[in-house]
Each structure stands twice: as structure tokens, then as C-alpha cells.
Amino acid sequence: MTEIREEEGWKPLKAGGFMAGIGPLHARRRQDGGFTYALETGEAHANALGLVHGGVITGLVDQAIALVAWHAAGRAPVVTVQIDTRFAASAKPGARLEAKANVRHVAGSLVFLDAEVCEGERTVALATAVMKIARKGGPDDRQ
């Protein structure tokens, strides 16, 4: 396992909740101004086959998507409406998984995004998602 280090630009995030249970989560600013989110995996992330559990990968990509949508929504709360994850390869415990997400389109209170989870140069998963901007007090709050 390679250690995520602050001198390489990684900063720990206090994501809390579910991510605190599988994290810690780290972030690093990319040259294009976006962020990459990283998770160091270990034996606790393994499934019965000894590979990183798909739920861990999906949890990482969902968190990355939510953070990017949150920024796109002017830091308003967002909730996942839909996420489609396609697994391209497996990862073994000890892998550093890095997730990147990009906004494809914003329409009213919906944010459409694409994301990728990689181990180094190898794509582990691809995802598309729809996030809802959850402004408090609206008739369709999902809180």
C-alpha cells in the first residue's frame, strides 16, 4: 500500500458518516482546477474473493460525485437520485483508488455527472450520476 502524503498535495477530508467508516478520504487539486479523491484500501475493504468490494468502489465514486455536484450547486446540499456504476477491472486490497468526477450538465435542480475510479493508470470503474440540489424548504426535499 502506498501512503497518501500531504507533501504530494493530498489533504485529508472529514467526510463523516459512511465515508468515515471506509476512509479516510483524501483530496488533491488537479491542474484543470478540479479535484481527485483518493482512498487507500486494505483487508477491511475486501469481499469474499479477496478483492476490493464493489460497494467500497461505488461508495468512493458516489462521494466524489457528490462533492463535485456540491461545488457546482454553489455549495448547496445535494442528494443522489441515480448512479450507474460499471466495473471495468478489479482491485486488490492495498490499492490506492482515485476518483475523478466532472459535471456534464446542470438543468434546474438536477446535476448530471460522469466519473471514473482508477488504480494508477488502470480504470477500475466508470459511473454516471444524477444529483438533486436539495434546497431546504422546497416541496420536493428528500431529507
N, C-alpha and C positions, 0 to 999 in steps of 0.2 A: 504494500500500500504506500503510495506517495503522499506525503503530508502537505496539506494546503497551508501555505505560508503567506503572512502579510507582506513580506518584502517582495513577493511576486504579484502584489496588487490585490490579493484576496482579503476580504473583510467579512467577519462573521456576522450573520443576520440573526436577530432574535425573532424568529418566525412564530414561536409558541405553538401551542396545540399539537396537532398531529405531527407537524414537521419537527417539533422538539423531540418527539419520540423516535423519529428515524434519522434526525440530523446529528450534528449541527449542519445548517445550510450556510454556504459562503457565497459572496457575490464579488464580481470583478468587472469594472467598466471596460467595454470594448472600444476599439479605435473608432467605430462608427457611432459612438455615443450610447449604445445600448448596454445591456448587462448580460453576463454569463453567470449562471448559478451552478454551484458545484456541491456534490455530496460524496463524501468518502464512504464506501461501503465496507462491510465486514461480515463476519459469520452470522450476526443477528439479522442481516438482510437476506439471507439465503432461503430458498424454497427447499422442498424435499429432494430435488435433483442436485442440490449444491450450487445452484445458480442464483443470481440476484432475482428476487421475487418481482414479478410483473407489477404488483401493487406498489412496490417501492419506486419503480421507474415511473409509473403513472402518477404517483404522489409528487415526485420531483417535478415532472413536466407540468402538472396542474398548478403547483406553487409558482413556477416560473411564469406561466401564462397569466396567473392572477396578478403577479407583481407588475408585469408589463401592461396589462389592462388597467390596473390601478393608476399607473402613471399616465396612461392615455386618457383616463377619465378625470384627470385633474385631481388625483388622489381621493376620489370618491370611492366608497366601498363597492366591490364587485363580487358577484357570485357566479359559479359555473352553471351554465344552462346545459351545455353539451360538450363532451370531449371525446374525440375518437383517437385512440392510440393504436398505432401499427408497429409491431415489434419486428425489427429488421435483423437483429442479432441478439445473442445472449451476452450477459456479463457475469463474471465470476466475483465472488466476494473479494474485496481488496481493490476493486476497480474504483477509480475516480470517475464519476459520471458528471457530465457537464450539460446543462440545459440552456438553450437559447430560444427566445420567442420573439416574434415580430407581429405587429398589428397589420392585418391585411386591409381592414375596412372598419369604419365606425358608422353605424346607422341608428340615429336616435339614441336609445338607451342600450343598444347592443354593440359589443366589440367582437370582431371576428379576427382570429389569430391563427398563426402557424407556428409550430415549434419542432425542435429536434433535440434529442438526447444523444450524446456521443461519449465514447471512451477513447480519448485521444482523437485520432482522425477517423475512427470507425463509428458509423452511425448505428446506434442501438435501437432507437425508436423515433418515429415521426408522429406528430399529432396535429390535429386541427381542433379548434375550440370556438365556442360562442360563450361570451361572458355578458352578464347583465349588470349594468350600472344600477346599484341599489340605493337610490336616493331616499333618505328617510322621509316618511310622511306620504309617500306616493301610494296610489290604490293597489299597486301590484308588488309591494315589498315582499321579499322572500327572506324573512329574518328568523 
